[in-house]
Amino acid sequence: MKRFAVIIVIVTLLGCAHNGATPTPSEGNVKEYSATAISLSDFSMKIVAYYQSKNLPIPADFDARQFFALLKEIYPDQSRVSFVQSNYKVSARPLDGGYSAMLCDPQTNRKIMEDLSCHLNRVEILSWESSVDSPCVFESNWKPYCQ
């Protein structure tokens, strides 16, 4: 019986230590960030298709201003565009023929996600899933995410 009690105490302590060391996103964050990732991926499909339909490359000076200006022109659900624009710090850059859009928390400046637009059906970098806070900077080693 003593052995059983010791095992229970050890398992409980390990569970508490594990939960303290690697916090998991709250259920609300999972719902919000997952929905936002779906929107960001959909934005990417529309933006890439827009430039391809005009036989144009992504502009060399592509930035968040152009990202939102184009979405306001071509995206059918403006409530999704407004949600992203008003709830995140958004940055965009041209990237090897495509572009990258990064969303960060405006209060903490923590990177939430970055869509590299190389897989149009998903966002490549989901920083919010990690227990380590990522700084709000573009991924410099992005090519492995696009393979």
C-alpha positions in Angstrom: 0.0 0.0 0.0 2.9 2.4 0.8 4.4 1.7 -2.6 1.1 2.6 -4.3 0.8 5.9 -2.3 4.4 6.8 -3.3 3.7 6.1 -6.9 0.6 8.3 -6.8 2.5 11.1 -5.2 5.3 10.9 -7.8 2.9 10.8 -10.7 1.0 13.8 -9.3 4.2 15.8 -8.8 5.4 15.0 -12.3 2.1 16.0 -13.7 2.2 19.3 -11.9 5.8 19.9 -12.9 5.0 19.1 -16.5 2.0 21.4 -16.6 4.1 24.2 -15.1 7.0 23.8 -17.5 5.0 23.6 -20.7 1.8 25.7 -20.6 -0.8 24.8 -23.2 -2.8 27.3 -25.0 -6.2 28.0 -23.5 -9.3 26.6 -25.2 -10.3 30.1 -26.3 -6.9 30.7 -27.9 -7.1 27.4 -29.7 -10.5 28.3 -31.2 -9.5 31.9 -32.1 -6.0 31.1 -33.5 -7.2 28.0 -35.4 -10.0 30.1 -37.0 -7.5 32.9 -37.8 -5.1 30.4 -39.4 -7.9 29.2 -41.6 -8.6 32.8 -42.6 -5.0 33.6 -43.2 -4.6 30.5 -45.4 -7.7 31.5 -47.4 -6.4 35.1 -47.7 -3.2 33.6 -49.2 -5.2 31.6 -51.8 -7.0 34.7 -52.9 -3.9 36.9 -53.0 -1.8 34.4 -54.9 -4.6 33.7 -57.3 -5.1 37.4 -57.9 -1.5 38.0 -58.9 -1.4 34.8 -61.0 -4.6 35.7 -62.9 -2.9 39.0 -63.9 0.4 37.2 -64.7 2.1 39.5 -62.2 4.6 38.6 -59.5 4.0 39.6 -55.8 5.3 43.2 -55.7 8.9 43.7 -54.5 7.6 46.2 -51.9 4.6 44.1 -50.7 3.8 45.0 -47.1 0.9 44.9 -44.7 -0.7 48.0 -46.2 -0.8 46.3 -49.6 -1.9 43.0 -48.1 -5.0 44.7 -46.5 -5.7 47.0 -49.5 -5.9 44.0 -51.8 -8.0 41.9 -49.4 -10.4 44.8 -49.1 -10.7 44.8 -52.9 -11.0 41.0 -53.6 -11.9 39.1 -50.4 -15.6 38.3 -50.1 -15.9 38.1 -46.3 -14.8 41.5 -45.1 -15.6 40.6 -41.5 -12.7 38.1 -41.5 -10.4 40.8 -42.9 -11.5 43.3 -40.3 -11.1 40.7 -37.5 -7.5 40.0 -38.4 -6.7 43.7 -39.0 -8.1 44.8 -35.6 -7.0 42.0 -33.4 -3.4 41.4 -34.5 -0.2 43.3 -35.3 0.2 42.3 -39.0 3.4 42.5 -41.1 3.9 41.3 -44.6 6.9 41.0 -46.9 7.7 39.6 -50.4 9.3 36.2 -50.3 11.0 34.5 -53.2 8.1 35.1 -55.7 5.5 34.7 -53.0 4.9 36.6 -49.7 4.9 36.1 -46.0 2.2 37.4 -43.6 3.0 37.4 -39.9 0.5 37.9 -37.1 1.6 39.0 -33.6 -0.1 39.8 -30.3 -0.3 43.6 -30.2 0.1 43.7 -26.4 2.9 41.3 -25.9 4.6 41.5 -29.3 4.6 37.7 -29.3 4.5 36.0 -32.7 1.3 34.0 -33.2 1.7 32.7 -36.7 3.4 33.3 -40.0 2.0 32.2 -43.4 4.7 31.8 -46.0 2.1 31.3 -48.8 4.0 28.3 -50.1 1.3 25.8 -49.0 -2.0 27.4 -49.9 -4.0 25.0 -47.8 -2.3 25.8 -44.4 -0.3 28.3 -42.4 3.3 27.0 -42.2 4.3 28.5 -38.8 2.0 28.2 -35.8 4.0 29.8 -33.1 1.1 29.9 -30.7 1.2 26.1 -30.4 4.7 26.2 -28.8 5.3 26.6 -25.1 8.1 29.0 -25.9 7.2 32.6 -26.8 8.5 33.6 -30.3 9.5 37.2 -30.9 7.6 39.1 -33.5 10.1 38.7 -36.3 9.9 37.1 -39.7 11.3 33.6 -40.0 14.7 33.9 -41.5 15.1 30.1 -42.2 11.8 29.7 -44.0 12.8 27.4 -46.9 12.4 24.1 -44.9 8.8 25.1 -44.1 8.1 25.2 -47.9 9.3 21.8 -48.8 
